């Protein structure tokens, strides 16, 4: 990281480097990035033009009509337009020795009325050397300072960090990500999406970058779709009814899929879900990915991600081990119904008072936070000693039985009766243990597309017999 280099020094270093020349275009509250380069001195060596399309009509005239001005689509239009203008206007004159760039942001900070979401999109489209094809880095930021001036200052610093990292660290994706909050703290800025595309990043898997954001604490959660594209969580979750299943998915089994499908059938009958788009999420926690250690095995993570993608799943990576924290994250981003899908073992774990010792109010405070927005738990049976344990027959500690009964009566728990008895003996860890062996019985325990991909890619130690 470049923690020893302050923001003004970064801006000056860019200004004094003759390689890069381009445009800084800013909409809304992000007017601070260009200012750093002018303050540093020597900006004429870097900045061909600054643009501040603050008025919507002006912005539309330059970049085309937009349904939403603070959006990835608007940012991309800005980057494409300004980058192409640089090539058209300056390519013949100085293209032999210049690598052109366009930086853009579109941001909304705290309004004088307050209460609005403070966030924005920021990106840079650049050549790493003259005549090269462009590469691009796009981020979505949330500003956490209480006052607009502090939010704007933080945005300016992130913008300079992004340009500096793109120019000097584009060959090291991890270092690029790590340097984005130099001279800032995660208490001021959250970055919940980063996407790298183009020739310099052709070997980069943006799902690994999504993981990196959560690992570094730059965001509490990150998301990507079945097409491997990273997603901005707030945009995906907005106004949706959300059904989420937490698991190791190592590998995803037929039980995982049956749990979600059985829960979806029940979820759809809820009047609060009527007319809403339903989003199914599979969630991996950082605690699960670390598996008791400090390091995440990226190969193992990508195997799980690919297998979930084969099942058509959207994946959420979160650092919210406590269920109530995950519930709060989702509830902040949607006004729709939220359901969590779990097996009886996870429900029993939830009723372990020791798991809630970090809260002053213990299990009562934890459950109060978890169920305050009418969240529902959809509970799938388990097999114990050849006996099926359901929501109706599960046993919790005697002193917690009144709490269990109260939550059950109020509808916080929903029993999943439409399950497949043949699936109940299937456990991910057993499947995982069989994959490297000559026992082919595991293949019937996973969805067909999962089994095919495991065999084709050699995941989890699978090897073909001679």
C-alpha positions as CSV (number, residue, x, y, z in Angstrom):
1,X,0.0,0.0,0.0
2,X,1.0,3.6,-0.4
3,X,0.0,4.7,3.1
4,X,3.1,6.8,3.3
5,X,2.1,8.9,0.3
6,X,-0.5,11.6,1.1
7,X,-3.2,12.6,-1.2
8,X,-1.5,15.8,-2.4
9,X,1.7,13.9,-3.1
10,X,-0.2,11.4,-5.2
11,X,-1.9,14.2,-7.2
12,X,1.5,15.9,-7.7
13,X,3.1,12.6,-8.8
14,X,0.4,12.1,-11.4
15,X,0.8,15.7,-12.6
16,X,4.5,15.4,-13.0
17,X,4.3,12.1,-14.9
18,X,4.1,12.9,-18.7
19,X,2.5,9.7,-19.6
20,X,-1.2,10.3,-18.7
21,X,-3.4,13.1,-20.0
22,X,-7.1,13.4,-19.9
23,X,-10.4,14.6,-18.5
24,X,-12.0,14.8,-15.1
25,X,-15.8,15.0,-15.3
26,X,-18.0,15.2,-12.1
27,X,-21.7,15.4,-11.5
28,X,-23.3,16.3,-8.2
29,X,-21.3,16.2,-4.9
30,X,-18.1,14.8,-6.4
31,X,-16.6,18.1,-7.4
32,X,-13.5,17.6,-5.2
33,X,-11.3,15.3,-7.3
34,X,-10.2,17.9,-9.9
35,X,-9.4,20.3,-7.1
36,X,-6.7,18.1,-5.7
37,X,-4.8,18.2,-9.0
38,X,-5.0,22.0,-9.2
39,X,-3.9,22.4,-5.6
40,X,-0.9,20.1,-6.2
41,X,0.4,22.2,-9.0
42,X,1.5,21.2,-12.5
43,X,-2.1,20.1,-13.4
44,X,-1.6,21.3,-17.0
45,X,0.5,18.3,-17.5
46,X,-2.4,16.0,-16.6
47,X,-5.7,17.7,-17.1
48,X,-7.0,18.4,-20.6
49,X,-10.4,19.4,-19.3
50,X,-12.6,19.4,-16.2
51,X,-16.3,19.1,-16.5
52,X,-19.0,19.8,-14.0
53,X,-22.4,19.0,-15.5
54,X,-24.3,19.9,-12.3
55,X,-27.6,20.8,-14.0
56,X,-29.7,17.8,-15.3
57,X,-30.5,19.4,-18.6
58,X,-26.8,20.1,-19.2
59,X,-25.9,16.6,-18.2
60,X,-28.5,15.2,-20.6
61,X,-27.3,17.4,-23.4
62,X,-23.8,16.1,-23.0
63,X,-24.2,12.5,-22.1
64,X,-27.8,11.6,-23.2
65,X,-31.0,11.1,-21.3
66,X,-30.9,9.1,-18.1
67,X,-33.6,7.6,-15.8
68,X,-31.2,7.9,-12.9
69,X,-28.3,10.3,-12.6
70,X,-26.5,8.6,-9.8
71,X,-26.2,5.2,-11.5
72,X,-23.6,2.9,-13.2
73,X,-25.3,3.6,-16.6
74,X,-24.7,7.3,-16.2
75,X,-21.2,6.8,-15.1
76,X,-20.4,4.6,-18.1
77,X,-21.9,7.1,-20.5
78,X,-19.6,9.8,-19.0
79,X,-16.5,7.6,-19.2
80,X,-17.2,6.5,-22.8
81,X,-18.0,10.1,-24.0
82,X,-15.1,11.8,-22.4
83,X,-12.6,9.1,-23.3
84,X,-13.6,9.1,-27.0
85,X,-13.4,12.9,-27.1
86,X,-9.8,12.8,-25.9
87,X,-8.9,10.3,-28.7
88,X,-10.8,12.3,-31.3
89,X,-9.5,15.7,-30.3
90,X,-5.9,14.9,-29.2
91,X,-5.0,11.5,-30.7
92,X,-3.4,12.9,-33.8
93,X,-1.6,15.7,-32.0
94,X,-0.1,13.8,-29.1
95,X,-1.2,10.2,-29.3
96,X,2.3,8.9,-30.0
97,X,3.6,9.7,-26.5
98,X,0.4,10.0,-24.4
99,X,-1.8,7.5,-22.7
100,X,-5.3,9.1,-22.5
101,X,-7.7,8.7,-19.6
102,X,-11.2,9.8,-18.6
103,X,-12.2,10.0,-14.9
104,X,-15.8,10.5,-13.9
105,X,-18.0,10.4,-10.9
106,X,-21.7,11.0,-10.2
107,X,-22.5,11.4,-6.6
108,X,-25.2,12.5,-4.1
109,X,-24.0,13.7,-0.7
110,X,-26.0,14.7,2.3
111,X,-28.7,17.2,1.3
112,X,-29.5,20.2,3.5
113,X,-32.8,18.4,4.4
114,X,-30.8,15.2,5.4
115,X,-32.1,11.7,5.4
116,X,-31.1,10.7,1.9
117,X,-28.7,7.9,0.9
118,X,-25.2,9.3,0.4
119,X,-23.5,7.3,-2.3
120,X,-22.1,7.5,-5.8
121,X,-20.4,5.9,-8.8
122,X,-16.8,6.6,-9.7
123,X,-14.5,5.3,-12.4
124,X,-11.6,5.7,-14.7
125,X,-11.1,4.5,-18.3
126,X,-7.5,4.7,-19.3
127,X,-4.7,3.5,-21.6
128,X,-1.8,2.0,-19.7
129,X,0.5,3.1,-22.6
130,X,0.1,5.1,-25.9
131,X,-2.2,3.5,-28.5
132,X,-3.2,0.7,-26.1
133,X,-6.8,-0.6,-25.8
134,X,-8.5,0.9,-22.8
135,X,-8.9,-0.6,-19.3
136,X,-11.4,0.5,-16.8
137,X,-12.0,0.5,-13.0
138,X,-15.5,1.3,-11.6
139,X,-16.4,1.5,-7.9
140,X,-19.6,2.2,-6.0
141,X,-19.0,4.2,-2.8
142,X,-21.2,5.0,0.2
143,X,-20.2,8.1,2.3
144,X,-20.6,7.6,6.0
145,X,-19.7,11.1,7.4
146,X,-22.6,13.0,8.9
147,X,-21.8,16.3,7.1
148,X,-21.7,17.1,3.4
149,X,-18.3,18.9,3.5
150,X,-16.7,15.8,5.1
151,X,-18.3,13.5,2.6
152,X,-17.0,15.6,-0.3
153,X,-13.5,15.7,1.2
154,X,-13.6,11.9,1.5
155,X,-14.8,11.5,-2.1
156,X,-11.9,13.7,-3.4
157,X,-9.4,11.5,-1.6
158,X,-11.0,8.3,-3.0
159,X,-10.9,9.8,-6.5
160,X,-7.2,10.6,-6.3
161,X,-6.5,7.2,-4.8
162,X,-8.4,5.5,-7.7
163,X,-6.5,7.4,-10.4
164,X,-3.1,6.8,-8.7
165,X,-3.9,3.1,-8.3
166,X,-5.1,2.7,-11.9
167,X,-2.0,4.4,-13.3
168,X,0.7,2.9,-11.0
169,X,-0.8,-0.4,-9.7
170,X,-3.0,-1.7,-12.6
171,X,-0.7,-4.7,-12.9
172,X,-1.5,-5.6,-9.2
173,X,-5.2,-5.9,-8.7
174,X,-5.0,-6.6,-5.0
175,X,-2.8,-3.7,-4.3
176,X,-5.1,-1.4,-6.4
177,X,-8.0,-2.4,-4.2
178,X,-6.0,-2.1,-0.9
179,X,-4.9,1.5,-1.7
180,X,-8.4,2.9,-2.4
181,X,-8.9,4.0,1.2
182,X,-5.4,5.4,1.8
183,X,-5.7,8.4,4.2
184,X,-9.3,7.4,5.0
185,X,-11.0,4.9,7.3
186,X,-13.9,2.5,6.8
187,X,-15.9,4.7,9.1
188,X,-15.9,7.4,6.4
189,X,-16.2,5.5,3.1
190,X,-17.6,2.1,2.2
191,X,-16.9,0.5,-1.2
192,X,-19.4,-2.3,-1.9
193,X,-18.5,-2.8,-5.6
194,X,-15.4,-2.8,-7.7
195,X,-15.2,-3.9,-11.3
196,X,-12.1,-4.1,-13.4
197,X,-12.4,-4.7,-17.2
198,X,-10.3,-4.2,-20.3
199,X,-6.9,-5.4,-21.5
200,X,-4.9,-4.8,-18.3
201,X,-7.5,-6.7,-16.2
202,X,-8.2,-9.6,-18.6
203,X,-6.9,-12.1,-16.0
204,X,-8.8,-10.6,-13.1
205,X,-11.9,-12.4,-11.7
206,X,-14.1,-9.7,-10.3
207,X,-15.7,-12.1,-7.9
208,X,-12.3,-12.4,-6.1
209,X,-12.3,-8.6,-5.9
210,X,-15.8,-8.7,-4.3
211,X,-14.4,-11.1,-1.7
212,X,-11.4,-8.8,-1.2
213,X,-13.7,-5.9,-0.4
214,X,-15.3,-7.8,2.5
215,X,-11.9,-9.3,3.6
216,X,-10.4,-5.8,3.9
217,X,-13.5,-4.4,5.7
218,X,-14.1,-1.9,2.8
219,X,-17.7,-3.3,2.8
220,X,-19.7,-5.6,5.1
221,X,-21.1,-7.4,2.0
222,X,-20.6,-7.9,-1.7
223,X,-22.6,-9.6,-4.4
224,X,-22.3,-11.2,-7.8
225,X,-24.7,-12.9,-10.1
226,X,-24.8,-16.3,-11.9
227,X,-23.2,-14.7,-14.9
228,X,-20.1,-13.9,-12.7
229,X,-20.7,-10.2,-12.9
230,X,-20.4,-8.2,-9.7
231,X,-23.5,-6.4,-8.6
232,X,-24.2,-3.3,-6.5
233,X,-26.2,-4.7,-3.6
234,X,-28.5,-1.8,-2.9
235,X,-29.6,-1.7,-6.6
236,X,-30.3,-5.4,-6.7
237,X,-32.1,-5.6,-3.3
238,X,-34.2,-2.5,-3.7
239,X,-37.9,-3.2,-3.3
240,X,-37.4,-6.9,-3.7
241,X,-38.8,-9.7,-1.5
242,X,-35.7,-11.5,-0.4
243,X,-35.2,-15.2,0.5
244,X,-31.7,-16.0,1.6
245,X,-30.0,-19.3,2.5
246,X,-26.8,-19.3,4.4
247,X,-24.5,-22.3,3.9
248,X,-21.0,-23.6,3.1
249,X,-22.1,-24.9,-0.3
250,X,-19.0,-27.0,-0.4
251,X,-20.5,-28.3,-2.6
252,X,-24.1,-27.2,-3.1
253,X,-26.3,-30.3,-2.7
254,X,-29.8,-31.3,-3.8
255,X,-30.8,-30.5,-0.2
256,X,-29.7,-26.8,-0.5
257,X,-31.7,-26.4,-3.7
258,X,-34.8,-28.2,-2.2
259,X,-34.7,-26.0,0.9
260,X,-34.8,-22.9,-1.3
261,X,-37.5,-24.2,-3.6
262,X,-39.7,-25.4,-0.7
263,X,-39.3,-22.0,1.0
264,X,-40.0,-20.1,-2.1
265,X,-43.4,-22.0,-2.5
266,X,-44.4,-20.9,1.0
267,X,-42.9,-17.4,0.6
268,X,-45.0,-16.7,-2.5
269,X,-48.2,-17.3,-0.6
270,X,-47.4,-14.4,1.9
271,X,-49.7,-11.4,1.1
272,X,-46.7,-9.1,1.8
273,X,-44.9,-10.7,-1.1
274,X,-47.7,-10.4,-3.6
275,X,-46.7,-8.2,-6.5
276,X,-43.0,-8.1,-5.5
277,X,-40.1,-9.6,-7.4
278,X,-38.5,-12.3,-5.4
279,X,-34.8,-12.5,-5.1
280,X,-33.2,-15.8,-4.1
281,X,-29.8,-15.4,-2.4
282,X,-27.2,-17.9,-1.3
283,X,-24.9,-16.4,1.3
284,X,-21.4,-17.3,2.2
285,X,-20.0,-15.7,5.4
286,X,-16.4,-14.8,5.8
287,X,-16.2,-17.0,8.9
288,X,-17.2,-19.9,6.7
289,X,-14.8,-19.1,4.0
290,X,-11.9,-18.7,6.5
291,X,-12.9,-22.1,8.0
292,X,-11.3,-21.4,11.3
293,X,-8.2,-19.7,9.9
294,X,-7.3,-16.2,8.8
295,X,-6.7,-17.0,5.1
296,X,-9.3,-17.6,2.4
297,X,-8.5,-20.3,-0.1
298,X,-9.4,-18.4,-3.4
299,X,-9.4,-21.6,-5.4
300,X,-11.9,-23.2,-3.0
301,X,-14.0,-20.0,-3.0
302,X,-14.1,-19.8,-6.8
303,X,-15.1,-23.5,-7.0
304,X,-18.1,-22.8,-4.7
305,X,-18.9,-19.6,-6.7
306,X,-18.8,-21.5,-10.0
307,X,-21.0,-24.3,-8.7
308,X,-23.6,-21.8,-7.3
309,X,-23.5,-20.0,-10.6
310,X,-24.2,-23.4,-12.4
311,X,-27.4,-23.5,-10.2
312,X,-28.4,-20.0,-11.4
313,X,-27.8,-18.5,-7.9
314,X,-27.0,-14.9,-6.9
315,X,-24.3,-15.0,-4.2
316,X,-23.9,-12.7,-1.3
317,X,-20.6,-12.7,0.6
318,X,-21.0,-11.1,4.0
319,X,-19.1,-10.5,7.2
320,X,-22.3,-10.7,9.2
321,X,-22.0,-13.9,11.2
322,X,-24.9,-13.0,13.5
323,X,-28.2,-13.5,11.8
324,X,-29.6,-10.2,13.1
325,X,-26.7,-8.3,11.4
326,X,-27.5,-9.9,8.1
327,X,-31.2,-9.0,8.6
328,X,-30.4,-5.4,9.4
329,X,-28.2,-5.2,6.2
330,X,-31.0,-6.5,4.0
331,X,-33.8,-4.5,5.7
332,X,-31.8,-1.3,5.2
333,X,-31.9,-1.9,1.4
334,X,-35.5,-3.1,0.8
335,X,-38.9,-2.5,2.2
336,X,-40.0,-6.0,1.1
337,X,-40.5,-9.1,3.1
338,X,-37.3,-10.9,4.1
339,X,-37.1,-14.6,4.7
340,X,-34.2,-16.8,5.9
341,X,-34.0,-20.5,5.0
342,X,-32.4,-22.8,7.4
343,X,-32.4,-26.4,8.6
344,X,-33.4,-27.5,12.1
345,X,-29.6,-27.6,13.2
346,X,-29.2,-23.9,12.4
347,X,-32.4,-23.1,14.3
348,X,-31.1,-25.0,17.3
349,X,-27.8,-23.1,17.0
350,X,-29.8,-19.9,17.0
351,X,-31.3,-20.9,20.4
352,X,-27.9,-21.4,21.9
353,X,-27.7,-18.4,24.4
354,X,-23.8,-18.5,24.3
355,X,-24.0,-17.4,20.6
356,X,-25.6,-14.1,21.7
357,X,-23.2,-13.2,24.5
358,X,-21.7,-10.2,22.6
359,X,-25.0,-8.3,23.0
360,X,-25.9,-6.6,26.4
361,X,-29.4,-8.0,26.1
362,X,-28.3,-11.5,25.0
363,X,-30.6,-13.7,23.1
364,X,-33.6,-11.4,23.7
365,X,-31.8,-8.4,22.1
366,X,-30.6,-10.6,19.2
367,X,-34.1,-11.9,18.5
368,X,-35.6,-8.4,18.9
369,X,-33.2,-7.2,16.2
370,X,-33.7,-10.2,14.0
371,X,-37.5,-10.3,13.9
372,X,-38.3,-6.6,14.2
373,X,-39.3,-6.1,10.6
374,X,-41.5,-9.2,10.6
375,X,-38.7,-11.4,9.2
376,X,-39.6,-15.1,8.8
377,X,-37.5,-18.2,9.3
378,X,-38.3,-21.0,6.9
379,X,-37.3,-24.2,8.7
380,X,-36.4,-27.5,6.9
381,X,-36.4,-30.8,8.8
382,X,-33.4,-32.8,9.8
383,X,-32.7,-36.5,10.4
384,X,-31.5,-37.5,13.8
385,X,-31.1,-41.1,14.9
386,X,-33.3,-42.2,12.0
387,X,-36.0,-39.8,13.3
388,X,-37.3,-36.8,11.3
389,X,-37.1,-33.7,13.5
390,X,-39.4,-30.9,12.3
391,X,-40.3,-27.4,13.6
392,X,-43.2,-29.1,15.5
393,X,-41.0,-31.7,17.2
394,X,-37.7,-29.8,17.7
395,X,-36.7,-29.5,21.4
396,X,-35.0,-26.3,22.8
397,X,-33.8,-25.6,26.3
398,X,-36.6,-25.7,28.8
399,X,-36.1,-22.1,29.8
400,X,-36.2,-20.9,26.2
401,X,-39.4,-22.8,25.3
402,X,-41.7,-19.9,26.1
403,X,-39.7,-17.7,23.8
404,X,-39.8,-20.4,21.0
405,X,-43.5,-20.8,21.4
406,X,-44.1,-17.1,21.3
407,X,-42.2,-16.6,18.1
408,X,-43.8,-19.7,16.6
409,X,-47.3,-18.4,17.4
410,X,-46.6,-15.0,16.0
411,X,-45.6,-16.5,12.6
412,X,-41.8,-15.9,12.8
413,X,-41.2,-19.6,12.0
414,X,-42.6,-21.3,9.0
415,X,-42.3,-25.1,8.8
416,X,-41.3,-26.5,5.4
417,X,-43.5,-29.7,5.1
418,X,-43.0,-30.2,1.4
419,X,-39.5,-31.8,1.7
420,X,-38.0,-34.9,0.1
421,X,-37.4,-37.5,2.8
422,X,-34.7,-39.2,0.7
423,X,-32.7,-36.0,0.8
424,X,-32.5,-35.7,4.6
425,X,-29.5,-38.0,5.1
426,X,-27.4,-36.0,2.7
427,X,-24.7,-33.7,4.2
428,X,-22.3,-31.5,2.3
429,X,-19.3,-32.8,4.4
430,X,-20.1,-36.4,3.4
431,X,-20.4,-35.5,-0.3
432,X,-17.1,-33.6,0.0
433,X,-15.4,-36.6,1.5
434,X,-16.6,-38.9,-1.3
435,X,-15.6,-36.7,-4.2
436,X,-11.8,-37.6,-4.2
437,X,-12.6,-41.3,-3.8
438,X,-13.8,-44.1,-6.1
439,X,-17.3,-43.8,-4.5
440,X,-19.6,-42.4,-7.2
441,X,-22.6,-42.3,-4.9
442,X,-22.0,-38.6,-4.3
443,X,-23.2,-37.7,-7.8
444,X,-26.8,-38.3,-7.0
445,X,-26.5,-36.0,-3.9
446,X,-25.8,-32.9,-5.9
447,X,-27.7,-31.2,-8.8
448,X,-26.7,-32.6,-12.2
449,X,-25.1,-29.4,-13.3
450,X,-23.0,-29.3,-10.1
451,X,-21.8,-32.9,-10.5
452,X,-20.9,-32.3,-14.2
453,X,-18.9,-29.2,-13.3
454,X,-17.0,-30.9,-10.4
455,X,-15.9,-33.7,-12.7
456,X,-15.0,-31.4,-15.6
457,X,-13.0,-29.0,-13.6
458,X,-11.6,-31.4,-11.0
459,X,-13.0,-29.5,-8.0
460,X,-12.5,-30.7,-4.5
461,X,-9.9,-33.3,-5.4
462,X,-12.0,-35.1,-8.0
463,X,-9.9,-37.2,-10.4
464,X,-11.0,-39.5,-13.2
465,X,-10.2,-43.2,-13.0
466,X,-8.0,-44.7,-15.7
